Amino acid sequence: EASELLLEKLQLYPKSRAGLSLLGFCYYHMQAYDDAVECYEQLHLSYPDVDEYKLYYAQSLYKSGSLQEATKASFMLDKPSIAPKILKLQAGVKYVEGDYPAAKTLVEQCPPEDVDSQINMACLLFQEDQYEEALSIFLKAMEVLGKKPDLVYNIALCYYKLRHEPSASKYAADIVEMAIKEHPELSIGLATEGMDMRSVGNTLVLHETSVIEAFNLRAAILWKNKDYTQARRSLTDLPPRAVEELDPVTLHNQALTNMDTKPTEGFEKLQFLLQQPICPPETFGNLLLLYCKHEYYDLAADVLAENAHLTFKLLSPFLYQFLETLIVQQTSVEDAFSRYEDQSVSLADDLRRYTKKVQEYRVSRDDDAARKAIKQYDDTMQKYLPVLMHQAKIYWDQKNFPALEKVFRKSVDKCNDQETWKLNVAHTLFMQAQEKNARFVDNKYKEAINFYEPIVKKHYEELLGVSAIVLANLCVSYIMTSHNDEAEELMRRIEKEEEHVAYEDPDSKLYHLCIVNLVIGTLYCAKGNYEFGISRVMKSLEPYNRKLGTDTWFYAKRCFLSLMESMAKQMVFLKDNIVTEILQFFQHIEGYGRKVQVLVEQPLEQDPMHEGKNSVTYEARYLRNLFLIINDI
C-alpha cells in the first residue's frame, strides 16, 4: 500500500529524494529487488556524496542476483564507518559465487566480536563440511541473540547434515510453532485442509519467520525416510503463494516430490530453475538423474553439453562419472560395464579403508574420529550401491542370472546388511529358480525365501508398506517349496490389512493381494495349468472398481494372451463353463475399464497415444473379440 501511494506521488515529484528513498526501502523489504535497484541507482547518481545510497544500491544488486555489478558498486565505497558492511557484502557475493576461500578471507577482516561475522564464519565452515564446528558457533550465537528463526534454521540444518534427524526435526518444528503463534495471518497449513486461501506474498514477515526454509527441511527429512506422503504434505502446509511467487528451493522440492504424479510439470520446473541466475545447486544433478531414470538419455547428454560450465561446479566427480557411464551404456554396454567395474573396485577399496579406520579408532577410544569415519563409510556406501546395481542390471537385462548372482556374491562382505542388496539378491534367486533344472529349483526357491522373509517380517505389522511383487514372490516361493500354510497365512494378513484400509477409506485402490494372486495365477499358466491359473487371475481382480488398474491389467492380459496363443496352436482346450466365465469377465472389464489407462505415457512424449485406445475397455473388447474368433463362436 505504501509503495502504491509513493508511486502516485512520484508521478507529481519524480525527483523527490524522500519519495525515492522510501520507495526503494519498500521495494527492498517486499523482495522486489530489481525495482529497489532502480530507485537507489537514481538516488546515488543524484546524491553522489551520500555513501549510504551507494551501499543500498550495492545490496539491492546483490539481492537481485547481479553479483558482478554488486561487487563493482561496493568498490565505490570508502567510508570507514560502513567498512564492516562493505566487507560483509563483498563476502556475501563471493559466498554466492561459490568462492569460499575468498569469502573466508573477507570475513576474517571483520571485527571478531561481531556476532554477524561469527555467523558468517559458521556458514563458511558449513560449506567446508565442518558441521560440528559450525553448529557450535550457531548455538553460541543463539545464546547471545536468542531464538531468531534464521539462526534456529541454521542449527536444524547442521543437525540434518550430521544425520541427527530428530534434533533437526525438533528445531524445524520450533520455527513453525513460532510462526503459527506470532503470525496467524500467514495461514500456515490451511491450504492442506482444502481451504481456498489467497496468496500471502513474499513479505518481509514471511522472510523473517524462516518458515519456508523449515518446511522445506522437514520435507527433505521425511523424503529421506521414505515418508513420501507426509513430505508432500509438508510442502502444501506452506503459507499460500502463487506459483510465480515461489522461491527456488520450494519450486525444486515441489518438482521432486510430485515427480511420480506430475512428471511433466516437474521437468518444466527443474528446466526453468536451471535457466535462472541463482538456483539450488542440486537442480543440475537432479534434472540429469531424472532424465536418466525416465530413459531420456539424449536429453541428459544435451543438458550436460549445454551446461559444461556447471559440470565441475555443481557435480561431484563421482556423480559426473556415474552419469557419463549411464549415457555411454546406451551405445556400448561393454564399455559401461567396464566403467562400472572400475568404479565399484575403487569404492570397495574405500569401504575397506574406512572399516579399518573405524576399528582402529574404536580400539583407541577416539569416539569423534570413529563417528567421522562411520559417516565417510555411509557416504561411500551410498555411492557404491547405485554403481553395483546398475552393473548388475546389465546382466539382468540380458537374463544372465548366474553371472548376476556372481556379481552379488562378490559384494556380500560389504552389503549383507543393506536391504536394497538383499532384495535384489532375492529377485535374482527367484528368477533362477524358474529357469533352473528341476533338481535345483527347490534350493533356489529356499534361498530366495531366506532373503525375502527378513524384509517382509521387518514390516509384518504394515505389510502394505512392502512392495507387492516382494510379497507375491515370497508366496510363490512358499508354494513351490510346499510351504502352503505360510503362503496362506501371509495372504490372510494382506487381506486383513486391505480390509482395514478399505473400511477407513472406501474409495482407496489396493493392489497388493490382487498382484499376489495374479503372480500365482501367472505361474500356473506358465506351467500349462490354464484352468486354475486363469480362474485365479479373474478372481484376483474382484471387485473390479478397486482392483482394476494399469499394473494389474498388465499382468492379467499376459495370461489371456498366452492362453489364446496355446489355443490357436490347439495345444489347450477349455471346458465350456470356463469359456463362458472368460467372456463374462471381459464384459465386466469393459464396463469398469473406461477410465483406466493401459499405458502410463512418458512425461515428454511427443506423439501421445490415442485416448480411446489407451484404455482397458478398448483392450478388453479387442481380447474378447479375439477369444470369440479362436473359439469359433
N, C-alpha and C positions, 0 to 999 in steps of 0.2 A: 504494500500500500504506500509506503514511504517513497519507494522508487518511482511509482507511477506519478505521485504528486510532484516529485522533483523533476521528472521528465517534462511535465506540463510547465513548470516554472522556468526550466532551462530553454524552452522554446521562446520565451519572452526575454530571458537574460542568458544567452548561450555561453558567455564567458564568465559567468558567476563563479568565483573561486569557492565560496561556501557551498554552492549547489553541486558543483563537480566533485568536491571533496566528500560531501555526504553521499552522493550517488555512487561514487567509487567504493565507499565503505559499505553501502548496502549491497552492491553487486558482489563484493568480495565475500561477504558473510552469507549471501544467497548461493555461493559457489558458482556464480556466473562470471568466471574469471576473465574470459575474453572481453566482456563488457567493462570489467574493472580495469583491464589493461588500457582501454581507450580513454577512460576518464583520467587515470593517473598519467598517461602519456601527455595529454593536453596540459595537465597541471605542472608536470616537471619541465615542460617546454616553456610554459608561460611564466613559471616562477623558478628559474634555474638555481637560485640561491637557497631554496628550501630542500635540504637533503632528505627530509622525511618523505617527500613526494617521490624522489628517485628510489628510495627504499621500497615504498609501497608498489611502485611500478615494477621493480625487480621481483618482488614477492608475488605479484599478480602473474607475471610472465612465468615464474616457476610453477605456480599452481595450475596454469593453463597448459603446461607441458612444453612450453617454448624454452628449453633448458639453455641452449646456447645464447639466446637473446638475454635470458636472465643473468647469465654469467657476465656478459658484456655490460649490462646495466649496473651490476654490482661493482664493477671496476671504476665506475664514475663517482663512487662514494669514497670519501676520505675523512669524514668527520669522526674524531676519536670517540665521541660519546656513543656512537652507534656501531663502533667497530665489532663488538661481540655479535651483534645481529647480522652484520655483513658476513662474518666468518661462518655463522650457523647457516645462512642462506647458501653460501658457496659450498659448504659441506653437504647441505641437502641436495644440491644439484649433482654433486659427484656421487652421492649415495644412490640417487635415482638412476644415474647413468651406469651404475654398477662398478664405478671406480672406487672401491672401498679403501684401498691404501691411501689414495689422495684425500678422501673424506676423513680418514682417521688422522692424517697429518693436520688437517684444518681444525678438527675437534680438539686435538691436543693443545692448540694455541689458545683455546678459550679458557677463561678462569676455572681452575679445578673445583672451586667451591660452588660453582653454578650448577644447580640441580638439573637444569635442562641439558647442559653439556654432559653431565654424568649419564643421563638417559640416552643421549645421542651415542655415547661410547658403548652403552649396553646394546643398542641396536646394531652397532658395527660388530660387536662380539657375537651377537646372534647370527649375523651373516657369515661369520667365520666358523659357525657350528660350535661355538663355545657357549652352549646353552646354560650350563650351570653357573658360569661366571656372570652371564647376562641376567639370569634370574636373581642372583644375589644383589646386583645393583638395583634392579627394578623393585625388589622387596624393600631395600633400604630407602629408596626414593618414595615409596608408598608410606613409610613411617613419617616422612617429612611432609609430604603433600596431601596425605590422606587417600581415601579410596576414589581417586579420579578414574572415570571409566576407561580412558585410553591406557592408563597405566595398568589397571586391572586386566585389560585385554592382553597387554604385552606379557604379563605374568602367566596368563592362561595359555598363551601361545608357546611360551618356553616349556611349560609343563607338557604340552602336546608333543613338542619336539623331543622331550625327554621320555616320552611314552608313559607319563603319569596321567593317563586319560581321566581317571576320576577327579583328580585335582583340577585339570583343565576344564572339565565339565562344570565343576563347582564354581570356579571363578567366572566362567561364561554365564552361568545361571545367576550369579550375583549381579552382573551387568544388566541382564534382562529384568530382574526384580526391581532394581533401582529405577530403570526406565519406566516400567509399568507404574510404579508408585509415584514417581515425580512428574511423569508426563503422560497422563491418560489420554491426552489429545492425539497421541501417535497411533492409537487404535491397534496396538500390538496384539496379534493373534486373532483378530476379528475376521480377517479375510478367510482364514482356515475354516471358520464356523459357517462359511457360506454367505456372510453378510456383504452387501454391495457397498463398499466404502470408497469415498473419494480420496484422491492422492493427497498425501501429506507434504509432498515435495521434498526437495533436498535442502532442508532448512538448517540453520546453524544449530538449532536444538537437537535435531536428528544426528548431526555430525558429532556433537559433543557427548551424546549418550553412548557412543560406540556400540549401539545395539545391532547395527548392521553387521559389524565385524563379529560380534558374539554369536549371532545366529548362524553366520557362515561357518564359524569354527565348530559350533555344535553339530551342524550338518556334516562337516568333514569327519568328526569323531564317529557319528552314527553310521556314515557311509563306510568308514574303515572297518567298523564292527559288523558290517553287512545288514544293518537295520535300515534297509533302503526306504521303506515307507515312512519311517519317522524322520529320516534325513530330508525327504521331500517336504514333509510337513513343517520341518524347521524353517525351510525357505519360504513357505507360504505364511508362516507366522510373522514374517517381517512387516513393518509398517507399510501400508499400501502405497505403491508408487506406480506411475505409468512406465511402460517399457522403456521409453526414451529417457527416463529419469534414473534408470538403474545404474548402479556403479559397476565397473568392470568385473570385480570379484563375484558379485551376486549373479551377473549375467553368465559368467563362466560356470559357476556351480549349478545354476538352473539348467544350462545346456547338458552338463554331465549327468545330473540326477534324473533328468527326463529323457535321456537318450533312448531308452528301451521303448518308450511310448510315443515320443515325438522326435525321431531321429533327424528328419529334415530340418526342423526348427533348430535342433541342437547344432547341426553342422553350420547353419546360417549364422548363429550367434558366435561360434568359435571363429569362423572366417571373418566376421565383422570385427571381432576383437583384435585379430592378428593384424588388421589394417590400420589400427589406431596407434597414435604415437606412444601411448603407455597402455600396457595390458598385463594381466597376471603372467609371470614368466612360464607358468605351467601350460599356458594356452597352446604354444607351439608343439610341445611334445604330445599333449593330449589329442590335438587335432590329427597329428600323424598316426598315433596309435589307433585312434578310432577309424581312420581311413583304412588302415591295415586290418582291423577287426572286421569291418564290413567288406573287405576284399577289394577296396578301391586303391590298388597298389599304384596304378598310373597317377592318380591324383596325389598320393603321398610323395611319389618321386617328383612331381611337378612342384609341389609346395617346398620340398627340400631344395630344389634347384633355384626357385624364385626367391628364397629367403636364405641364401647361403651365408649372409652376414649374421643371421641369428643362430646358425648351426652350432658354432663353438661357444656362443654366448649363453644360449639357453638349453642346450642339450649336453648331458654328461657324455664323456667318451663311450661309456658302456651303452647308453641309450642310442647314440648315433650308430654304433656298430651293429646293435641289435636290429634297428630299423633298416639299415642298409642290407643286412642279411635277409630280412623278410622280403625286401624288394627284389634282391638277387634271386631268391628262391623261385620266383615266378618264371625265370628264364633258365636257371641252371640249378637243379636240385642237388646235384653232386657238389657243386661249389658251396652252396648254402650249408649242406651237411658238414662239410669240412670246416667252414667258419664256425658253426655251432660247436663242433668238437673242440676247436681251439679255445673258444670262449669258455666252454664248460670245464676244460682241463685247467685253465688259468684260475677260474673261480673256485674250483675244487681245491687247488693248492692254497688259495687264500683262506678257505674254510678250515683246512687242516692247520694252517698257521695260527689262526685266531683261536682254535680249540686248544692248541698247545699253550698259547698265551694265557687263556682263562685258567687252565690248570696250574700254570706257574704262579699266577697272581694269587690264586686261592691258597696255594701252599705257603706263599709268603705273607698271607693275610692282608693283601693290599686290595681292599674292597672297591675303592674308587676305580682303580685301574682295571679290576676284573669286570666291573659294571660297564666300563667303556669298551672293553674287548668283546663283551657279550653283545653290546649294541652293534659293533662292527660286524660280528658274526651274523646277527639277524639281518642287517642291511645287505650283506653279501648273499645270504640265503634267498632274499627277495629278488636278487638278480639271477642266481643260479637256477632256481626253479623254472622261470619262463624259458630260459635257454634250453634246459633239459627237455621240457615239454614240447617245445617246437621241434627240437631234434627228433624226439620220439614220434611226433605227429607225421613226420616224413615216412617212417615205417608203417604207421597206422594207415595212412592213405594208400600205401602200396599193399596193404593187408599182409605184411610180413611180420606176423605176430611173434614168431620165435626170436627174430632179431630184435624186436621191440622189447621182449622180455629180458634179453641180454643187456640192453641199454639201462633198464631199470635196476637190474641186479648189480651193475657196476656202481650205482649210486646209493645202494641200500645203507651203507655205513653213514651217509650224510643225511639221508632223507627219511629214514624209517619212522620218524616222529612227525612227519609232515602229512596232513590229511589229503592234500592235493595229490601228492605222490602215491599214497596208499590207494586212493580212489582210482587213479589211472592204472595202477598195477592190477587192481581187481577187474577193471574193464578188459585189460589185456588177457588175463587168465580166463575170463568168461568167454571171450571170443575164440580163444584157443580151444576151449572145451567143445565148442560147436564145430570145430574143424578137425580135431584130432581123431585118430583111430579109436575104436571102441574101448580098448584096454586102457587108454589114457584119460578117457572122458571123466570118470569119477574123480580121479586125482585133481584134475584142473578145476572142476566144479568145487571140490572141497577146499582147494587153495583160494579160490575166489571168495568162498564163504568166510574164510579166515580174515580176509581183508575187508569185505563188506560189513560183516557183523559188528565190529567195534564202532564203525562210523554210524550205523543205524542205532545201536544201543546207546551211543552217546546222546542221541536226540530222541530216545524212546518215549519221552513224555510229550514231545511235539514232533510227531512223525511227518506232519505236513510241511515241516521245515526242511525235510530231506528231499533231494531230487527224486522225482517219481521213477526215473529209469533205474536208479540205485535200488529202490525198493523192489521194482519189477525183476531186476536181475538176481537179487537175493532170493526172491520167491522161486524163480525158475531153478536156481542152483539147489534150493531145498528139495524141490520136486524131483529133479534129476538125480539126486543122491538119496531118494526115498525118505526124506525128512518132511513128509507131508503135513504132520502135525504142526511143525514150526511155521510152515508156509501159511497154513490156515489161521494160526494164531496171529501172525503178522498182518494178514489181510483183515482179520476181525478188528484189530486195533486201528488200522487205517480207516475202516468203515465207521467205527465208533467216533473217531475224530472228525471225519467228514460230516457225520450226522450232527455232531455238536456245533460245528461251524455253521451248517445249514440252518440249524434252529435259531442261532443268533442273527444270521444274515441269509434269509430265504432266497435272495437274488444272486448269491455268490455262485461262481462256477468252480467246481473242484474236480480235478482230473486224476489225482493220484491213484485211487483204486481202479478207475477206468483204464489207465495206462498199464497198471499191473496185469489186469485181466487181458488187455489187448496183447501184451507181450507173451503171456502164456498161450493165448489163442494162436498167435503167430507161430509160436514154437510147434504147436501141434499141427498146424497147417504145413509147416516146413517138413515135418516128419511124415506127411501124407495123410494124417487123420483129419480130413477136412470137415467131416460132420461135427465132431466135437469142437474143433478149432473155430469154425465159422459160427457155431451156436454161441460159443464163449464170446467171440468178438461182438455179435449182435446184442447180447445181453449186457455187455460191458458199457454200451452207450445209452442204456436206460437209466433215468429219464432223459430224453433227448434234449430238453431245454436246459439241462445243467451239465450234461456230459459231452455234448457235441461241440467240438472246437476245431481249430485248424490242425493242431497236432494230433488229436485223437482220430480225426477223419483220415489223416495221412497214414497212420498205422492200419486203420480198418480197410481202406480201399486197396492196400497192397495185398491183403489176404484174399479179397474178392478177385483181384486181377490174376493172382496165382491160381485160384480155383478155376476161373474161366479158361485160362491157358491150358490147364490139365484136362478140362472137359472138352475143349476144342480138339485136343490131341487124342480124345477118347481114352484117357488114362484114368479118369474118375467118372463115376456115375452116382447121382444123388437120388435119394428117395423123393417121392412126390411131395411129402409133407415138408421136407427141407427146402425144396424149390419154392413152395408156397410161402414159407416163412421168409425166405430171402427177398422175394418180390414185395411182400408186405413191408419188410424192413426198408427197402429202397423208397417205397411210397412215404413212409414216416420221415425218412431223412429229407426227402423233397420238401415236406411241409415245414420242417424245423431249420433247414439249412440256408434259407434265403439271405440271412444277414451274416452268415459265417463265411469268411474268406478261405479259399483253397490255398492261396499263396500270399504270405505277407511280403509285399513288394519292398525292394530295397529303397532307401530314402531318396537317393538321387537318380532314380530310374527315369531314363529319357522317354521310353515308349511304354507307358503303363498298360497293363493287361485290361482287356475289355471288362467293365464292371459286371456285366451279365454272366460272362464265362468264369470270372473269378469268384464263384460261389459254390458251396457244397450242393445246393439244389441242382445246378447245371450238371455237375459231375454225377450225382446220384441218378438223375434222369437218363444220362448217357449210359451209365453202367447197367441200369435196368433194361434199357433197350438192347444193349449188347447181350445181356443174360437171356432175354427172350429169344433173340436170334440163335444163340448157341443151343438153347433147349428146343428150338424149332416150335415155339409156341405162337 
